[in-house]
Amino acid sequence: MQLNILNKGDAVVAELDGELDEHTASQVREALDKRISAGGFRNFVFDFSRLSFMDSTGIGMLLGRYKILKRSGAGIYISSPRPQVDKILSLAGIYSIIQKINL
């Protein structure tokens, strides 16, 4: 798993590349929490265009970050998920709380 966190105007974009599963979720969570706690953004985008796999641990990690970001008042978005990840997110009901966008 590779994670790139970029500042783009008033947004933070977290680009995830690889597999988000029980082996990588804690490392991603720590990096995201560190950036979220630094603040200085209005919107947070999870760019899943290069994420090839996500399991329930990845969904849990995403939901945890959603709760933190929601309390801070930030806009939260998922960008460009691949079809297999998009299906997992849909089945888990994630799109009922986090909007999907295309960057």
C-alpha positions as CSV (number, residue, x, y, z in Angstrom):
1,M,0.0,0.0,0.0
2,Q,1.2,3.4,-0.9
3,L,-0.4,6.6,0.5
4,N,0.2,10.1,-0.9
5,I,-1.4,13.0,0.9
6,L,-1.6,16.2,-1.1
7,N,-2.8,19.7,-0.4
8,K,-4.9,21.1,-3.2
9,G,-6.3,24.5,-2.4
10,D,-8.7,24.1,0.5
11,A,-8.8,20.4,0.1
12,V,-6.6,17.4,1.2
13,V,-6.5,14.6,-1.3
14,A,-5.4,11.1,0.1
15,E,-4.3,9.0,-2.9
16,L,-4.3,5.3,-2.0
17,D,-2.5,2.8,-4.2
18,G,-2.6,-0.9,-3.7
19,E,-4.7,-3.0,-1.2
20,L,-6.4,-1.6,1.9
21,D,-6.8,-4.6,4.1
22,E,-6.0,-5.9,7.6
23,H,-2.3,-5.7,6.8
24,T,-2.2,-2.1,5.7
25,A,-5.2,-0.3,7.4
26,S,-3.4,0.6,10.6
27,Q,-0.5,2.2,8.8
28,V,-2.9,4.2,6.6
29,R,-5.1,5.1,9.6
30,E,-2.1,6.5,11.5
31,A,-0.9,8.7,8.5
32,L,-4.4,10.0,7.8
33,D,-5.1,10.8,11.5
34,K,-1.9,12.7,11.7
35,R,-2.8,14.8,8.6
36,I,-6.4,15.3,9.8
37,S,-5.3,16.5,13.2
38,A,-3.0,19.1,11.5
39,G,-6.2,20.8,10.1
40,G,-6.1,23.6,7.6
41,F,-8.6,22.2,5.0
42,R,-12.3,22.4,4.2
43,N,-12.7,19.2,2.2
44,F,-11.1,15.8,2.4
45,V,-11.0,13.5,-0.7
46,F,-10.2,9.8,-0.7
47,D,-8.8,9.2,-4.2
48,F,-9.4,5.5,-4.8
49,S,-8.5,5.5,-8.5
50,R,-5.4,3.3,-7.8
51,L,-6.9,1.2,-5.0
52,S,-7.1,-2.4,-6.2
53,F,-8.7,-4.0,-3.2
54,M,-10.5,-3.2,0.0
55,D,-11.9,-5.5,2.7
56,S,-14.0,-4.9,5.8
57,T,-10.9,-3.6,7.7
58,G,-10.5,-1.0,5.1
59,I,-14.3,-0.1,5.4
60,G,-13.8,0.2,9.1
61,M,-10.8,2.5,8.7
62,L,-12.8,4.7,6.2
63,L,-15.8,4.9,8.6
64,G,-13.5,5.9,11.5
65,R,-12.0,8.7,9.4
66,Y,-15.5,9.8,8.3
67,K,-16.5,10.2,12.0
68,I,-13.5,12.3,12.8
69,L,-13.9,14.5,9.7
70,K,-17.6,14.9,10.2
71,R,-17.0,16.3,13.7
72,S,-14.6,18.8,12.3
73,G,-17.1,20.0,9.7
74,A,-15.1,19.1,6.7
75,G,-16.6,17.9,3.4
76,I,-15.8,14.2,2.8
77,Y,-15.6,12.7,-0.7
78,I,-14.6,9.5,-2.4
79,S,-13.1,9.9,-5.9
80,S,-12.8,7.6,-8.8
81,P,-13.0,4.1,-7.2
82,R,-12.2,1.2,-9.5
83,P,-15.2,-1.1,-10.2
84,Q,-14.3,-3.8,-7.7
85,V,-13.8,-1.2,-4.9
86,D,-16.9,0.7,-6.0
87,K,-19.0,-2.5,-5.6
88,I,-17.7,-3.1,-2.0
89,L,-18.4,0.6,-1.1
90,S,-21.9,0.3,-2.6
91,L,-22.7,-3.0,-0.8
92,A,-21.4,-1.5,2.5
93,G,-23.7,1.5,2.1
94,I,-20.8,4.0,2.2
95,Y,-22.3,6.2,-0.5
96,S,-25.3,7.0,1.8
97,I,-22.9,9.0,4.0
98,I,-19.9,9.9,1.7
99,Q,-20.5,11.4,-1.7
100,K,-18.7,9.9,-4.8
101,I,-17.0,12.4,-7.1
102,N,-14.6,12.4,-10.1
103,L,-11.5,14.5,-9.9
